[in-house]
């Protein structure tokens, strides 16, 4: 906990970043029916939002509190989240490391919001390392690579495309240095999308 507080202070004092302790208005810009926001069925809150540009990309970093009502009390699960702006909107796609999906009740909540559009689980896509859910299975297959899956498995990472944003997340309250490292992993995944992805659908 002490390392987290020191990390927040370092970034908060850096003029390259804009800091807000609470950010309800920013939280409201996300679809609460997709990972990791769907994991807080009894309430959500953002803490320690940092926004800026990192290596030429618009980036947001924050901790997400996701409440779930238990038998005796509400429990706030914490997730570390990075959000990167994409060059254009892409089909809704969620890819989750099985190391992440197998823990913390993740698999019991939807990866994409079924109420806002068609989405389906794709158990036959990829390997045992990740789980896919997508509104466009052909697009998901286009961006699927073993290198991407291996990278996600090793870092215990999940990510989701929501319009022109890529949301990367992992369980727990990470330092912001670790969140920047997570951000770099997500950036590499984006950079590895084939050129055809940015012209989807073809024609």
C-alpha positions as CSV (number, residue, x, y, z in Angstrom):
1,X,0.0,0.0,0.0
2,X,2.9,2.4,0.8
3,X,4.4,1.8,-2.6
4,X,1.1,2.6,-4.3
5,X,0.8,5.9,-2.4
6,X,4.4,6.9,-3.3
7,X,3.7,6.0,-6.9
8,X,0.6,8.1,-7.0
9,X,2.5,11.1,-5.6
10,X,5.3,10.8,-8.1
11,X,2.9,10.9,-11.0
12,X,0.6,13.5,-9.4
13,X,3.6,15.8,-9.0
14,X,4.7,15.3,-12.6
15,X,3.4,18.2,-14.8
16,X,3.2,15.8,-17.8
17,X,0.1,14.2,-16.1
18,X,-3.3,15.5,-15.1
19,X,-4.4,14.0,-11.8
20,X,-7.9,13.5,-10.3
21,X,-8.6,11.5,-7.2
22,X,-12.3,10.9,-8.2
23,X,-13.7,10.8,-11.8
24,X,-17.3,9.9,-11.9
25,X,-17.8,11.8,-15.1
26,X,-15.0,9.9,-16.8
27,X,-16.4,6.6,-15.5
28,X,-19.7,7.4,-17.1
29,X,-18.2,7.5,-20.6
30,X,-17.6,3.7,-20.5
31,X,-20.0,0.9,-21.2
32,X,-20.6,-0.7,-17.8
33,X,-21.6,-3.9,-19.4
34,X,-18.1,-4.9,-20.5
35,X,-14.9,-6.0,-18.8
36,X,-13.7,-4.9,-16.3
37,X,-16.7,-2.6,-15.5
38,X,-19.2,-5.5,-15.7
39,X,-17.4,-7.0,-12.7
40,X,-18.9,-4.4,-10.4
41,X,-22.5,-5.4,-10.5
42,X,-23.2,-3.5,-7.3
43,X,-21.3,-0.3,-8.0
44,X,-18.2,1.1,-9.6
45,X,-15.8,3.9,-8.8
46,X,-12.6,5.3,-10.3
47,X,-9.7,6.3,-8.0
48,X,-6.5,8.2,-8.9
49,X,-7.1,9.0,-12.5
50,X,-4.0,10.0,-14.4
51,X,-4.3,11.3,-18.0
52,X,-1.6,12.4,-20.4
53,X,0.3,11.5,-23.5
54,X,2.8,8.7,-23.4
55,X,5.0,7.9,-26.4
56,X,2.7,9.7,-28.7
57,X,-0.6,8.2,-27.5
58,X,-3.4,9.6,-25.4
59,X,-3.4,7.5,-22.2
60,X,-5.5,7.2,-19.1
61,X,-4.5,5.2,-16.0
62,X,-6.6,4.4,-12.9
63,X,-7.7,2.0,-10.3
64,X,-11.2,0.7,-10.6
65,X,-13.3,-0.3,-7.5
66,X,-15.9,-2.9,-8.5
67,X,-18.4,-3.8,-5.7
68,X,-20.1,-7.1,-5.4
69,X,-22.6,-7.8,-2.6
70,X,-21.6,-10.8,-0.4
71,X,-23.5,-12.7,2.2
72,X,-22.5,-10.3,5.0
73,X,-21.1,-7.2,3.3
74,X,-20.2,-5.5,0.0
75,X,-16.7,-6.4,-1.3
76,X,-14.8,-4.0,-3.5
77,X,-12.6,-5.9,-6.0
78,X,-9.8,-3.6,-7.3
79,X,-8.6,-3.6,-10.9
80,X,-5.8,-1.6,-12.5
81,X,-6.8,-0.1,-15.9
82,X,-5.1,1.6,-18.8
83,X,-7.0,3.2,-21.7
84,X,-5.5,4.0,-25.0
85,X,-7.1,6.0,-27.9
86,X,-7.2,4.1,-31.2
87,X,-6.9,5.7,-34.6
88,X,-10.5,4.7,-35.4
89,X,-13.4,2.8,-34.0
90,X,-13.2,-1.0,-34.4
91,X,-15.6,-3.9,-33.8
92,X,-16.3,-4.7,-30.1
93,X,-13.8,-7.4,-29.1
94,X,-12.7,-8.7,-25.7
95,X,-9.7,-10.9,-25.1
96,X,-8.9,-12.2,-21.6
97,X,-6.0,-14.1,-20.3
98,X,-7.3,-17.4,-18.9
99,X,-5.1,-16.8,-15.8
100,X,-7.2,-13.7,-15.2
101,X,-10.5,-15.3,-16.3
102,X,-10.1,-18.3,-14.0
103,X,-10.0,-16.1,-10.9
104,X,-12.0,-13.5,-9.0
105,X,-15.3,-14.6,-10.5
106,X,-14.4,-13.0,-13.8
107,X,-15.8,-15.9,-15.8
108,X,-19.3,-15.3,-14.3
109,X,-19.7,-11.9,-15.8
110,X,-19.9,-11.0,-19.5
111,X,-16.9,-9.7,-21.3
112,X,-19.0,-7.6,-23.7
113,X,-22.4,-6.0,-23.2
114,X,-25.0,-8.3,-24.9
115,X,-27.7,-5.6,-24.4
116,X,-26.0,-3.1,-26.7
117,X,-25.1,-5.4,-29.6
118,X,-24.6,-9.0,-30.7
119,X,-21.5,-10.6,-29.2
120,X,-20.5,-14.3,-28.9
121,X,-17.9,-16.3,-27.1
122,X,-15.4,-17.8,-29.5
123,X,-14.1,-21.0,-27.7
124,X,-12.5,-22.4,-30.9
125,X,-10.4,-19.3,-31.7
126,X,-6.8,-19.1,-30.5
127,X,-5.3,-21.4,-27.9
128,X,-5.8,-22.3,-24.3
129,X,-4.0,-19.1,-23.2
130,X,-6.9,-16.7,-23.7
131,X,-10.7,-16.4,-24.1
132,X,-12.2,-14.5,-27.0
133,X,-15.6,-12.7,-27.2
134,X,-16.5,-10.6,-30.2
135,X,-19.2,-8.9,-32.2
136,X,-17.4,-9.8,-35.4
137,X,-15.7,-13.2,-35.3
138,X,-13.8,-12.6,-38.5
139,X,-12.2,-9.4,-37.1
140,X,-11.3,-11.3,-33.9
141,X,-9.6,-14.0,-36.0
142,X,-7.8,-11.4,-38.1
143,X,-6.0,-9.9,-35.0
144,X,-5.5,-13.2,-33.2
145,X,-1.9,-14.3,-33.0
146,X,0.0,-16.7,-30.7
147,X,2.5,-13.9,-29.9
148,X,-0.3,-11.7,-28.6
149,X,-1.9,-14.5,-26.6
150,X,1.5,-15.4,-25.1
151,X,2.1,-11.8,-24.1
152,X,-1.3,-11.6,-22.5
153,X,-0.9,-14.8,-20.6
154,X,2.5,-13.8,-19.2
155,X,1.3,-10.5,-18.0
156,X,-2.1,-11.7,-16.8
157,X,-3.8,-9.1,-19.0
158,X,-7.3,-8.6,-20.4
159,X,-8.2,-6.0,-23.0
160,X,-11.4,-4.9,-24.7
161,X,-12.1,-2.6,-27.7
162,X,-14.9,-0.1,-27.0
163,X,-15.3,2.1,-30.1
164,X,-12.1,4.0,-30.6
165,X,-10.6,3.0,-27.2
166,X,-8.6,0.0,-26.1
167,X,-9.1,-0.8,-22.4
168,X,-6.4,-3.0,-20.8
169,X,-6.8,-4.3,-17.3
170,X,-5.5,-6.7,-14.6
171,X,-6.6,-7.7,-11.1
172,X,-5.3,-5.8,-8.1
173,X,-4.0,-2.4,-7.3
174,X,-0.7,-1.9,-9.2
175,X,1.7,0.9,-8.9
176,X,1.5,3.5,-11.7
177,X,4.9,2.4,-12.9
178,X,3.5,-1.1,-13.4
179,X,0.4,0.4,-15.0
180,X,2.6,2.1,-17.5
181,X,4.3,-1.2,-18.2
182,X,0.8,-2.7,-18.8
183,X,0.1,0.2,-21.1
184,X,3.2,-0.6,-23.1
185,X,2.1,-4.2,-23.5
186,X,-1.3,-3.0,-24.8
187,X,0.4,-0.5,-27.1
188,X,2.5,-3.4,-28.6
189,X,-0.7,-5.4,-29.2
190,X,-2.3,-2.5,-31.0
191,X,0.9,-1.9,-33.1
192,X,0.9,-5.6,-34.1
193,X,-2.7,-5.4,-35.6
194,X,-2.4,-6.1,-39.3
195,X,-2.9,-3.2,-41.6
196,X,-6.2,-4.8,-42.8
197,X,-7.6,-4.2,-39.3
198,X,-7.5,-0.4,-39.8
199,X,-9.5,-0.8,-43.1
200,X,-12.1,-3.1,-41.6
201,X,-14.4,-4.2,-43.1
202,X,-12.7,-4.5,-46.5
203,X,-14.5,-2.5,-49.1
